Amino acid sequence: MTQHHILTVGISLLVNFEKARQLARPDALRRGQQIARFLAESPKAGCAEINSLDSRTGFLSATKSDLGVSLVYTQTEAGKLCAKLIEQFLKARGVTATRLQLEAIELPGQGKADPELAQGLARRGLEDLRAKLLEHVAKLRRNSPGVAIELNCTGGYKAECAVLYELGRALRLPVYYLHETFQVSICLP
């Protein structure tokens, strides 16, 4: 493996499946195999994480992969499902893929929680993200000297992007992002 990309995983795959099938979240969450087929049929349109990774690496059209990917996700039901399905998709294409689970930062009551609780959960989740990624990058560098590591902050929520950007600057790693209307990934300065 000569390159390794660390991706924050959001729920774009689940949301796109829900829209395409006109399903509510609880019903969609029970359809893992159908979501996997949806991803296989249209990986770039169906999943922001796959779209951005391919935009940066071209792995979907490569015949051989020297790519490793770490999928960073929260322990929410939706986060776990999306990470699992993306991991399966990548492995089927010869990409070395692993999952890195974070503490859940989902708010009870669909975001109508008390502001102090929301702040505490978000802070704890972002601190967990930073700490686990620092440890993960150190481990990657130790186990695979010379591997080119990049941070992909397309998936997840905006505050995670800020943490990845700060880590990228501190560790001198490229950080990139693909907005849903762009067709090319943008390396952040």
Backbone as a printed PyTorch tensor [residue, N CA C, xyz], in Angstrom:
tensor([[[  0.8570,  -1.1760,   0.0000],
         [  0.0000,   0.0000,   0.0000],
         [  0.9030,   1.2380,   0.0000]],

        [[  0.7260,   2.0750,  -1.0190],
         [  1.5390,   3.2810,  -1.1030],
         [  0.7750,   4.5400,  -0.7050]],

        [[ -0.5380,   4.4530,  -0.6960],
         [ -1.3290,   5.6030,  -0.2730],
         [ -2.4700,   5.1520,   0.6280]],

        [[ -2.7650,   6.0030,   1.6020],
         [ -3.8180,   5.6900,   2.5630],
         [ -4.6640,   6.9460,   2.7860]],

        [[ -5.9580,   6.8020,   2.6140],
         [ -6.8810,   7.9190,   2.7940],
         [ -7.7540,   7.6560,   4.0090]],

        [[ -7.8640,   8.6620,   4.8480],
         [ -8.7150,   8.5860,   6.0350],
         [ -9.9510,   9.4170,   5.7370]],

        [[-11.1140,   8.7620,   5.7370],
         [-12.3730,   9.4090,   5.3710],
         [-13.3110,   9.4830,   6.5630]],

        [[-13.8690,  10.6570,   6.7820],
         [-14.9870,  10.7450,   7.7060],
         [-16.2110,  10.2440,   6.9450]],

        [[-17.0140,   9.4310,   7.6060],
         [-18.1880,   8.8420,   6.9600],
         [-19.4400,   9.5150,   7.5040]],

        [[-20.2150,  10.0590,   6.5950],
         [-21.5160,  10.6050,   6.9430],
         [-22.5910,   9.6110,   6.5470]],

        [[-23.7700,  10.1220,   6.2640],
         [-24.8670,   9.2190,   5.8990],
         [-25.4260,   9.5460,   4.5160]],

        [[-24.5860,  10.0900,   3.6350],
         [-25.0590,  10.4180,   2.2900],
         [-25.6070,   9.1900,   1.5720]],

        [[-24.9650,   8.0520,   1.7540],
         [-25.4370,   6.8210,   1.1190],
         [-26.8610,   6.5010,   1.5600]],

        [[-27.1070,   6.5810,   2.8370],
         [-28.4410,   6.2970,   3.3770],
         [-29.4570,   7.3330,   2.8990]],

        [[-29.0980,   8.5940,   2.9490],
         [-30.0030,   9.6710,   2.5210],
         [-30.3270,   9.5450,   1.0340]],

        [[-29.3220,   9.2690,   0.2200],
         [-29.5700,   9.1200,  -1.2210],
         [-30.4610,   7.9180,  -1.5190]],

        [[-30.2660,   6.8230,  -0.7860],
         [-31.1230,   5.6540,  -0.9380],
         [-32.5570,   5.9810,  -0.5240]],

        [[-32.7100,   6.6690,   0.5920],
         [-34.0530,   7.0500,   1.0640],
         [-34.7770,   7.9010,   0.0250]],

        [[-34.0590,   8.8620,  -0.5490],
         [-34.6730,   9.7340,  -1.5620],
         [-35.0520,   8.9440,  -2.8090]],

        [[-34.1550,   8.0860,  -3.2520],
         [-34.4050,   7.3180,  -4.4730],
         [-35.5700,   6.3500,  -4.3120]],

        [[-35.7290,   5.8050,  -3.1230],
         [-36.7830,   4.8120,  -2.8780],
         [-37.9790,   5.3930,  -2.1380]],

        [[-37.9180,   6.6750,  -1.8140],
         [-38.9800,   7.3660,  -1.0700],
         [-39.3200,   6.6180,   0.2180]],

        [[-38.2990,   6.4000,   1.0250],
         [-38.4520,   5.6670,   2.2750],
         [-38.1490,   6.5600,   3.4760]],

        [[-38.7670,   6.2440,   4.5740],
         [-38.4480,   6.9070,   5.8380],
         [-37.2290,   6.2080,   6.4400]],

        [[-36.5100,   6.9070,   7.2970],
         [-35.2870,   6.3820,   7.8910],
         [-35.4470,   5.0010,   8.5440]],

        [[-36.4500,   4.7860,   9.4030],
         [-36.5400,   3.4630,  10.0360],
         [-36.6680,   2.3240,   9.0300]],

        [[-37.4210,   2.5480,   7.9600],
         [-37.5930,   1.5190,   6.9380],
         [-36.2920,   1.3220,   6.1620]],

        [[-35.6230,   2.4060,   5.8260],
         [-34.3700,   2.3150,   5.0660],
         [-33.2950,   1.5790,   5.8530]],

        [[-33.2230,   1.8140,   7.1490],
         [-32.1930,   1.1720,   7.9760],
         [-32.3010,  -0.3480,   7.9890]],

        [[-33.4560,  -0.8840,   7.6630],
         [-33.6460,  -2.3370,   7.6300],
         [-33.3310,  -2.9450,   6.2540]],

        [[-32.8240,  -2.1430,   5.3350],
         [-32.6250,  -2.6160,   3.9620],
         [-31.1600,  -2.5860,   3.5300]],

        [[-30.3020,  -3.1070,   4.3680],
         [-28.8630,  -3.0840,   4.0990],
         [-28.4690,  -3.6940,   2.7700]],

        [[-29.0320,  -4.8450,   2.4210],
         [-28.6740,  -5.4890,   1.1540],
         [-29.1240,  -4.6610,  -0.0430]],

        [[-30.2780,  -4.0340,   0.0630],
         [-30.7570,  -3.1730,  -1.0220],
         [-29.8760,  -1.9320,  -1.1460]],

        [[-29.4310,  -1.3980,  -0.0230],
         [-28.5410,  -0.2310,  -0.0660],
         [-27.2080,  -0.6230,  -0.6940]],

        [[-26.7110,  -1.8070,  -0.3800],
         [-25.4590,  -2.2890,  -0.9760],
         [-25.5830,  -2.3800,  -2.4980]],

        [[-26.7110,  -2.8860,  -2.9820],
         [-26.9380,  -2.9600,  -4.4360],
         [-27.0270,  -1.5560,  -5.0390]],

        [[-27.7130,  -0.6560,  -4.3390],
         [-27.8270,   0.7300,  -4.7710],
         [-26.4350,   1.3480,  -4.9290]],

        [[-25.5590,   1.1010,  -3.9700],
         [-24.1880,   1.6220,  -4.0190],
         [-23.4210,   1.0110,  -5.1860]],

        [[-23.5520,  -0.2950,  -5.3900],
         [-22.8410,  -0.9710,  -6.4810],
         [-23.2950,  -0.4680,  -7.8480]],

        [[-24.5810,  -0.1620,  -7.9750],
         [-25.1300,   0.2930,  -9.2550],
         [-24.6980,   1.7110,  -9.6120]],

        [[-24.5370,   2.5550,  -8.6170],
         [-24.2020,   3.9550,  -8.8800],
         [-23.3440,   4.5210,  -7.7500]],

        [[-22.0930,   4.0730,  -7.6600],
         [-21.2720,   4.4390,  -6.5030],
         [-21.0160,   5.9360,  -6.3480]],

        [[-20.7290,   6.6230,  -7.4380],
         [-20.4060,   8.0500,  -7.3150],
         [-21.6450,   8.8920,  -7.0240]],

        [[-22.7530,   8.5710,  -7.6530],
         [-23.9850,   9.3250,  -7.4080],
         [-24.6180,   8.9500,  -6.0740]],

        [[-24.3970,   7.7270,  -5.6360],
         [-25.0510,   7.2450,  -4.4300],
         [-24.3410,   7.5540,  -3.1360]],

        [[-23.0410,   7.8860,  -3.2050],
         [-22.2610,   8.0020,  -1.9770],
         [-21.1900,   9.0900,  -2.1050]],

        [[-21.3140,  10.1230,  -1.3110],
         [-20.3680,  11.2420,  -1.3590],
         [-18.9400,  10.7920,  -1.0400]],

        [[-18.7970,   9.8630,  -0.1030],
         [-17.4640,   9.4070,   0.2840],
         [-16.7660,   8.6860,  -0.8690]],

        [[-17.4870,   7.8250,  -1.5680],
         [-16.9270,   7.1180,  -2.7220],
         [-16.6390,   8.1070,  -3.8490]],

        [[-17.5380,   9.0370,  -4.0890],
         [-17.3470,  10.0330,  -5.1330],
         [-16.0790,  10.8450,  -4.8880]],

        [[-15.8940,  11.3140,  -3.6720],
         [-14.7160,  12.1430,  -3.3860],
         [-13.4300,  11.3170,  -3.4270]],

        [[-13.4690,  10.0980,  -2.9060],
         [-12.2870,   9.2480,  -2.9420],
         [-11.8910,   8.9340,  -4.3840]],

        [[-12.8590,   8.6250,  -5.2270],
         [-12.5610,   8.3500,  -6.6290],
         [-12.0650,   9.5950,  -7.3470]],

        [[-12.6310,  10.7390,  -7.0190],
         [-12.1900,  11.9800,  -7.6380],
         [-10.7130,  12.2420,  -7.3530]],

        [[-10.2710,  11.8680,  -6.1820],
         [ -8.8800,  12.0990,  -5.7730],
         [ -7.9340,  10.9910,  -6.2530]],

        [[ -8.4200,   9.7410,  -6.3030],
         [ -7.5300,   8.6100,  -6.5840],
         [ -7.7940,   7.8840,  -7.8960]],

        [[ -9.0180,   7.9820,  -8.4290],
         [ -9.3750,   7.2450,  -9.6370],
         [ -9.4890,   5.7480,  -9.4130]],

        [[ -9.7080,   5.3380,  -8.1720],
         [ -9.7010,   3.8990,  -7.8510],
         [-10.8030,   3.1060,  -8.5540]],

        [[-11.9230,   3.7400,  -8.8940],
         [-13.0140,   2.9940,  -9.5310],
         [-12.6300,   2.4780, -10.9160]],

        [[-11.7340,   3.1560, -11.5980],
         [-11.3340,   2.7110, -12.9340],
         [ -9.9680,   2.0200, -12.9410]],

        [[ -9.3390,   1.8980, -11.7970],
         [ -8.0300,   1.2350, -11.7130],
         [ -8.1940,  -0.2750, -11.7920]],

        [[ -7.2170,  -0.9280, -12.4150],
         [ -7.2570,  -2.3870, -12.4990],
         [ -6.6300,  -3.0320, -11.2720]],

        [[ -5.7140,  -2.3320, -10.6250],
         [ -5.0700,  -2.8430,  -9.4230],
         [ -5.0250,  -1.7080,  -8.4090]],

        [[ -5.2200,  -2.0430,  -7.1510],
         [ -5.2630,  -1.0080,  -6.1320],
         [ -4.0940,  -1.1320,  -5.1600]],

        [[ -3.4400,  -0.0140,  -4.9100],
         [ -2.4300,   0.0680,  -3.8520],
         [ -2.9300,   1.0470,  -2.7850]],

        [[ -4.2440,   1.0800,  -2.6690],
         [ -4.9200,   2.0620,  -1.8300],
         [ -5.4070,   1.4340,  -0.5350]],

        [[ -5.1800,   2.1470,   0.5490],
         [ -5.7450,   1.7850,   1.8330],
         [ -6.6790,   2.8900,   2.2820]],

        [[ -7.7380,   2.5210,   2.9590],
         [ -8.7290,   3.4940,   3.4080],
         [ -9.1340,   3.1740,   4.8460]],

        [[ -9.2060,   4.2150,   5.6650],
         [ -9.7750,   4.1020,   7.0060],
         [-11.0720,   4.8900,   7.0090]],

        [[-12.1370,   4.2440,   7.4220],
         [-13.4620,   4.8690,   7.4660],
         [-13.7650,   5.2470,   8.9100]],

        [[-13.8740,   6.5360,   9.1680],
         [-14.1000,   7.0540,  10.5130],
         [-15.5860,   7.3510,  10.6510]],

        [[-16.2410,   6.6930,  11.6150],
         [-17.6900,   6.8040,  11.7270],
         [-18.1070,   6.8130,  13.1870]],

        [[-19.3170,   7.2820,  13.4300],
         [-19.8540,   7.2680,  14.7840],
         [-20.6460,   5.9900,  15.0090]],

        [[-20.8630,   5.6770,  16.2620],
         [-21.5420,   4.4350,  16.6180],
         [-23.0610,   4.5430,  16.5760]],

        [[-23.5790,   5.4980,  15.8130],
         [-25.0260,   5.5580,  15.6040],
         [-25.4140,   4.4320,  14.6430]],

        [[-26.6710,   4.0630,  14.6350],
         [-27.1320,   2.9950,  13.7420],
         [-26.8600,   3.3540,  12.2800]],

        [[-27.1570,   4.5920,  11.8970],
         [-26.9430,   5.0220,  10.5140],
         [-25.4520,   5.0670,  10.1840]],

        [[-24.6440,   5.5790,  11.0980],
         [-23.1970,   5.6510,  10.8710],
         [-22.5700,   4.2780,  10.7030]],

        [[-22.9580,   3.3450,  11.5580],
         [-22.4220,   1.9860,  11.4810],
         [-22.8060,   1.3130,  10.1660]],

        [[-24.0600,   1.4740,   9.7570],
         [-24.5180,   0.8530,   8.5170],
         [-23.7640,   1.4050,   7.3150]],

        [[-23.6640,   2.7250,   7.2200],
         [-22.9770,   3.3350,   6.0720],
         [-21.5100,   2.9120,   6.0250]],

        [[-20.8230,   2.9390,   7.1680],
         [-19.4130,   2.5420,   7.1930],
         [-19.2430,   1.0850,   6.7730]],

        [[-20.1000,   0.2260,   7.2540],
         [-20.0210,  -1.2070,   6.9160],
         [-20.2160,  -1.4260,   5.4140]],

        [[-21.2150,  -0.7590,   4.8370],
         [-21.4940,  -0.9450,   3.4130],
         [-20.4030,  -0.3460,   2.5340]],

        [[-19.8670,   0.7850,   2.9340],
         [-18.7630,   1.3920,   2.1770],
         [-17.5260,   0.5050,   2.2750]],

        [[-17.2530,  -0.0320,   3.4590],
         [-16.1110,  -0.9380,   3.6330],
         [-16.2590,  -2.1540,   2.7140]],

        [[-17.4270,  -2.7680,   2.6780],
         [-17.6600,  -3.9320,   1.8190],
         [-17.4490,  -3.5770,   0.3420]],

        [[-17.9540,  -2.4210,  -0.0470],
         [-17.8120,  -1.9600,  -1.4320],
         [-16.3310,  -1.8090,  -1.7920]],

        [[-15.5620,  -1.1640,  -0.9150],
         [-14.1400,  -0.9470,  -1.1800],
         [-13.3810,  -2.2680,  -1.2540]],

        [[-13.6220,  -3.1440,  -0.3080],
         [-12.9190,  -4.4300,  -0.2870],
         [-13.2140,  -5.2470,  -1.5380]],

        [[-14.4370,  -5.1630,  -2.0390],
         [-14.7940,  -5.8870,  -3.2620],
         [-14.0170,  -5.3760,  -4.4690]],

        [[-13.4720,  -4.1740,  -4.3650],
         [-12.6870,  -3.5770,  -5.4480],
         [-11.1910,  -3.6160,  -5.1650]],

        [[-10.7930,  -4.4180,  -4.2070],
         [ -9.3760,  -4.6090,  -3.9220],
         [ -8.7250,  -3.5390,  -3.0680]],

        [[ -9.5250,  -2.6990,  -2.4570],
         [ -9.0000,  -1.6480,  -1.5880],
         [ -8.9050,  -2.2050,  -0.1670]],

        [[ -7.7880,  -1.9790,   0.4910],
         [ -7.6460,  -2.3550,   1.8940],
         [ -8.4520,  -1.3520,   2.7030]],

        [[ -9.4750,  -1.8090,   3.3850],
         [-10.3710,  -0.8990,   4.1090],
         [-10.5490,  -1.3670,   5.5410]],

        [[-10.5250,  -0.4040,   6.4430],
         [-10.7750,  -0.6730,   7.8570],
         [-11.7060,   0.4020,   8.3920]],

        [[-12.3500,   0.0840,   9.4940],
         [-13.2500,   1.0400,  10.1370],
         [-12.6540,   1.4960,  11.4600]],

        [[-12.8710,   2.7610,  11.7630],
         [-12.4280,   3.3590,  13.0100],
         [-13.6460,   4.0200,  13.6460]],

        [[-14.1810,   3.3910,  14.6940],
         [-15.4210,   3.8680,  15.3160],
         [-15.1450,   4.9700,  16.3310]],

        [[-15.9740,   5.9960,  16.2730],
         [-15.9070,   7.1090,  17.2150],
         [-17.0690,   7.0460,  18.1860]],

        [[-16.9670,   7.8480,  19.1920],
         [-18.0630,   7.9980,  20.1390],
         [-19.2320,   8.6650,  19.4220]],

        [[-20.4270,   8.2400,  19.7110],
         [-21.6160,   8.8330,  19.0860],
         [-21.7890,  10.2660,  19.5690]],

        [[-22.1540,  11.1460,  18.6510],
         [-22.4400,  12.5260,  19.0210],
         [-23.8510,  12.9160,  18.6240]],

        [[-24.6710,  11.9150,  18.3680],
         [-26.0620,  12.1490,  17.9960],
         [-26.8190,  12.6980,  19.2060]],

        [[-27.6010,  13.7170,  18.9730],
         [-28.3440,  14.3440,  20.0590],
         [-29.6900,  13.6820,  20.2630]],

        [[-30.0710,  13.4760,  21.5120],
         [-31.4070,  12.9260,  21.7600],
         [-32.4810,  13.9290,  21.3380]],

        [[-33.6400,  13.4350,  20.9600],
         [-34.7360,  14.3340,  20.5970],
         [-34.5030,  15.0680,  19.2950]],

        [[-33.7450,  14.4850,  18.3860],
         [-33.4760,  15.0700,  17.0670],
         [-32.9640,  16.4980,  17.1680]],

        [[-31.9950,  16.7420,  18.0470],
         [-31.3540,  18.0390,  18.1300],
         [-32.0600,  19.0460,  19.0150]],

        [[-33.1230,  18.6450,  19.6770],
         [-33.8610,  19.5810,  20.5200],
         [-33.4080,  19.4690,  21.9730]],

        [[-32.1990,  18.9800,  22.1390],
         [-31.6600,  18.7750,  23.4840],
         [-31.2840,  20.1110,  24.1150]],

        [[-31.0620,  20.0410,  25.3790],
         [-30.5910,  21.1950,  26.1220],
         [-29.2310,  21.6240,  25.5610]],

        [[-29.0030,  22.9360,  25.3870],
         [-27.7770,  23.4270,  24.7560],
         [-26.4900,  22.9590,  25.4450]],

        [[-26.5070,  22.8630,  26.7630],
         [-25.3030,  22.4100,  27.4600],
         [-25.0150,  20.9410,  27.1570]],

        [[-26.0640,  20.1270,  27.0930],
         [-25.8900,  18.7230,  26.7400],
         [-25.3490,  18.6070,  25.3180]],

        [[-25.9340,  19.3610,  24.4030],
         [-25.4930,  19.3330,  23.0090],
         [-24.0250,  19.7380,  22.9050]],

        [[-23.6390,  20.7990,  23.5730],
         [-22.2530,  21.2700,  23.5440],
         [-21.3100,  20.2060,  24.1040]],

        [[-21.6970,  19.5990,  25.2080],
         [-20.8540,  18.5720,  25.8290],
         [-20.6770,  17.3550,  24.9430]],

        [[-21.7770,  16.8860,  24.3330],
         [-21.6990,  15.7270,  23.4440],
         [-20.8410,  16.0300,  22.2160]],

        [[-21.0560,  17.1800,  21.6220],
         [-20.2950,  17.5520,  20.4300],
         [-18.8130,  17.6930,  20.7650]],

        [[-18.5120,  18.3530,  21.8550],
         [-17.1080,  18.5390,  22.2490],
         [-16.4340,  17.1860,  22.5030]],

        [[-17.1070,  16.3230,  23.2320],
         [-16.5470,  15.0120,  23.5290],
         [-16.3260,  14.2090,  22.2410]],

        [[-17.2800,  14.2670,  21.3270],
         [-17.1470,  13.5550,  20.0570],
         [-16.0040,  14.0820,  19.2070]],

        [[-15.8480,  15.4000,  19.1660],
         [-14.7710,  15.9910,  18.3660],
         [-13.4060,  15.7380,  18.9950]],

        [[-13.3540,  15.7420,  20.3170],
         [-12.0970,  15.4000,  20.9990],
         [-11.7310,  13.9460,  20.7280]],

        [[-12.7320,  13.0650,  20.7160],
         [-12.5110,  11.6550,  20.4080],
         [-11.9900,  11.5040,  18.9780]],

        [[-12.5830,  12.2300,  18.0420],
         [-12.1350,  12.2110,  16.6490],
         [-10.6670,  12.6070,  16.5590]],

        [[-10.3180,  13.7050,  17.1700],
         [ -8.9330,  14.2030,  17.1050],
         [ -7.9640,  13.1970,  17.7210]],

        [[ -8.2710,  12.7100,  18.9180],
         [ -7.3750,  11.7900,  19.6110],
         [ -7.1970,  10.4870,  18.8260]],

        [[ -8.3000,   9.9290,  18.3360],
         [ -8.2040,   8.6600,  17.6070],
         [ -7.4660,   8.8250,  16.2810]],

        [[ -7.6470,   9.9630,  15.6200],
         [ -6.9420,  10.1560,  14.3540],
         [ -5.4550,  10.3850,  14.5760]],

        [[ -5.0920,  11.1020,  15.6270],
         [ -3.6650,  11.2680,  15.9420],
         [ -3.0130,   9.9120,  16.1660]],

        [[ -3.6590,   9.0850,  16.9410],
         [ -3.1540,   7.7420,  17.2260],
         [ -3.1060,   6.8890,  15.9540]],

        [[ -4.1480,   6.9970,  15.1380],
         [ -4.2350,   6.1930,  13.9130],
         [ -3.1480,   6.5870,  12.9080]],

        [[ -2.9300,   7.8720,  12.7330],
         [ -1.8890,   8.3350,  11.8030],
         [ -0.5150,   7.8710,  12.2930]],

        [[ -0.2650,   7.9770,  13.5910],
         [  1.0150,   7.5190,  14.1430],
         [  1.2090,   6.0230,  13.8750]],

        [[  0.1500,   5.2480,  14.0540],
         [  0.2190,   3.8020,  13.8110],
         [  0.4730,   3.5110,  12.3300]],

        [[ -0.2160,   4.2270,  11.4400],
         [  0.0050,   4.0340,  10.0030],
         [  1.4510,   4.3410,   9.6350]],

        [[  1.9780,   5.4290,  10.1550],
         [  3.3600,   5.8090,   9.8530],
         [  4.3580,   4.7910,  10.4140]],

        [[  4.0650,   4.2650,  11.5670],
         [  4.9370,   3.2710,  12.1990],
         [  4.9110,   1.9470,  11.4180]],

        [[  3.7160,   1.4990,  11.0390],
         [  3.5610,   0.2040,  10.3700],
         [  3.8400,   0.2320,   8.8730]],

        [[  3.7180,   1.3920,   8.2580],
         [  3.9330,   1.5120,   6.8040],
         [  4.7540,   2.7660,   6.5160]],

        [[  6.0280,   2.7640,   6.8650],
         [  6.8500,   3.9550,   6.6110],
         [  6.8070,   4.3330,   5.1320]],

        [[  6.6760,   5.5980,   4.8620],
         [  6.6480,   6.0750,   3.4800],
         [  5.2710,   6.1190,   2.8450]],

        [[  4.2480,   5.5900,   3.5280],
         [  2.9040,   5.6390,   2.9640],
         [  2.4320,   7.0910,   2.9030]],

        [[  1.8250,   7.4630,   1.7930],
         [  1.2760,   8.8150,   1.6280],
         [ -0.1240,   8.8340,   2.2340]],

        [[ -0.2990,   9.6210,   3.2760],
         [ -1.5790,   9.6850,   3.9910],
         [ -2.2880,  10.9810,   3.6200]],

        [[ -3.5740,  10.8720,   3.3170],
         [ -4.4000,  12.0500,   3.0370],
         [ -5.6780,  11.9540,   3.8480]],

        [[ -6.2270,  13.1120,   4.1940],
         [ -7.4590,  13.1940,   4.9670],
         [ -8.5820,  13.6860,   4.0620]],

        [[ -9.6740,  12.9420,   4.0230],
         [-10.8370,  13.2860,   3.2150],
         [-11.9560,  13.7010,   4.1670]],

        [[-12.3280,  14.9590,   4.1310],
         [-13.3330,  15.4750,   5.0700],
         [-14.6840,  15.7170,   4.3970]],

        [[-14.9870,  14.9750,   3.3430],
         [-16.2540,  15.1480,   2.6400],
         [-17.4380,  14.6670,   3.4670]],

        [[-17.3330,  13.4790,   4.0470],
         [-18.4350,  12.9020,   4.8110],
         [-18.4930,  13.4470,   6.2280]],

        [[-19.5890,  13.1710,   6.8770],
         [-19.7340,  13.6290,   8.2560],
         [-20.3010,  15.0280,   8.3340]],

        [[-20.1490,  15.6270,   9.4750],
         [-20.6980,  16.9710,   9.6150],
         [-19.5860,  18.0180,   9.6460]],

        [[-19.9440,  19.2650,   9.4750],
         [-18.9790,  20.3380,   9.2370],
         [-17.9190,  20.4840,  10.3240]],

        [[-18.2680,  20.3000,  11.5610],
         [-17.2760,  20.4450,  12.6280],
         [-16.1690,  19.3950,  12.5010]],

        [[-16.4970,  18.2100,  11.9900],
         [-15.4700,  17.1920,  11.7730],
         [-14.4680,  17.6660,  10.7240]],

        [[-14.9510,  18.3800,   9.7220],
         [-14.0740,  18.9250,   8.6880],
         [-13.0480,  19.8750,   9.3150]],

        [[-13.4900,  20.6870,  10.2610],
         [-12.5720,  21.6190,  10.9310],
         [-11.4920,  20.8590,  11.6880]],

        [[-11.8600,  19.7750,  12.3540],
         [-10.8820,  18.9740,  13.1030],
         [ -9.8870,  18.3360,  12.1350]],

        [[-10.3570,  17.7740,  11.0370],
         [ -9.4440,  17.1700,  10.0630],
         [ -8.5150,  18.2180,   9.4550]],

        [[ -9.0360,  19.3870,   9.1950],
         [ -8.2000,  20.4430,   8.6300],
         [ -7.0890,  20.8130,   9.6080]],

        [[ -7.4430,  20.9840,  10.8700],
         [ -6.4430,  21.3210,  11.8810],
         [ -5.3940,  20.2120,  11.9900]],

        [[ -5.8270,  18.9620,  11.9880],
         [ -4.8860,  17.8420,  12.0540],
         [ -3.9900,  17.7960,  10.8200]],

        [[ -4.5720,  18.0160,   9.6750],
         [ -3.7870,  18.0260,   8.4440],
         [ -2.7000,  19.0810,   8.4840]],

        [[ -3.0530,  20.2470,   8.9680],
         [ -2.0500,  21.3270,   9.0880],
         [ -0.9610,  20.9420,  10.0860]],

        [[ -1.3600,  20.4220,  11.2320],
         [ -0.3940,  20.0670,  12.2740],
         [  0.5170,  18.9140,  11.8460]],

        [[ -0.0410,  17.9310,  11.1370],
         [  0.7220,  16.7450,  10.7460],
         [  1.2890,  16.8390,   9.3320]],

        [[  1.0420,  17.9590,   8.6760],
         [  1.4920,  18.1910,   7.2940],
         [  0.9620,  17.1120,   6.3390]],

        [[ -0.3550,  16.8990,   6.4410],
         [ -1.0360,  15.9440,   5.5710],
         [ -2.0270,  16.6950,   4.6900]],

        [[ -2.1500,  16.3130,   3.4260],
         [ -3.1620,  16.9270,   2.5780],
         [ -4.5730,  16.6260,   3.1050]],

        [[ -5.4370,  17.6240,   3.0150],
         [ -6.8430,  17.4840,   3.3970],
         [ -7.6550,  17.8900,   2.1780]],

        [[ -8.5830,  17.0490,   1.7850],
         [ -9.3920,  17.3880,   0.6170],
         [-10.8700,  17.1760,   0.8960]],

        [[-11.6650,  17.7760,  -0.0050],
         [-13.1090,  17.8470,   0.1660],
         [-13.7440,  17.8690,  -1.2110]],

        [[-14.8880,  17.2470,  -1.3360],
         [-15.6450,  17.3130,  -2.5820],
         [-17.0470,  17.7750,  -2.2460]],

        [[-17.3970,  18.9630,  -2.6840],
         [-18.7600,  19.4610,  -2.4900],
         [-19.6620,  18.7400,  -3.4720]],

        [[-20.9080,  18.5150,  -3.0760],
         [-21.8230,  17.7190,  -3.9000],
         [-22.0130,  18.2440,  -5.3180]],

        [[-21.7760,  19.5270,  -5.5690],
         [-21.9550,  20.0450,  -6.9280],
         [-20.6600,  20.0630,  -7.7230]],

        [[-19.5070,  19.8050,  -7.0940],
         [-18.2210,  19.7850,  -7.8010],
         [-18.0060,  18.4140,  -8.4170]],

        [[-17.1870,  18.3760,  -9.4190],
         [-16.8090,  17.1010, -10.0160],
         [-15.3380,  16.7780,  -9.7560]],

        [[-14.6860,  17.5800,  -8.9600],
         [-13.2820,  17.3830,  -8.6410],
         [-13.0600,  17.6790,  -7.1710]],

        [[-12.1640,  16.9110,  -6.5570],
         [-11.8740,  17.1740,  -5.1420],
         [-10.9730,  18.4060,  -5.0400]],

        [[-11.1710,  19.1380,  -3.9750],
         [-10.4330,  20.3580,  -3.7250],
         [ -9.4980,  20.1280,  -2.5470]],

        [[ -8.2070,  20.3320,  -2.7530],
         [ -7.2440,  20.2240,  -1.6600],
         [ -7.2920,  21.5490,  -0.9010]],

        [[ -7.5340,  21.4660,   0.3960],
         [ -7.6320,  22.6770,   1.2090],
         [ -6.2510,  23.2630,   1.4370]],

        [[ -6.1440,  24.5900,   1.4110],
         [ -4.8110,  25.2120,   1.5700],
         [ -4.2600,  25.0730,   2.9800]]])
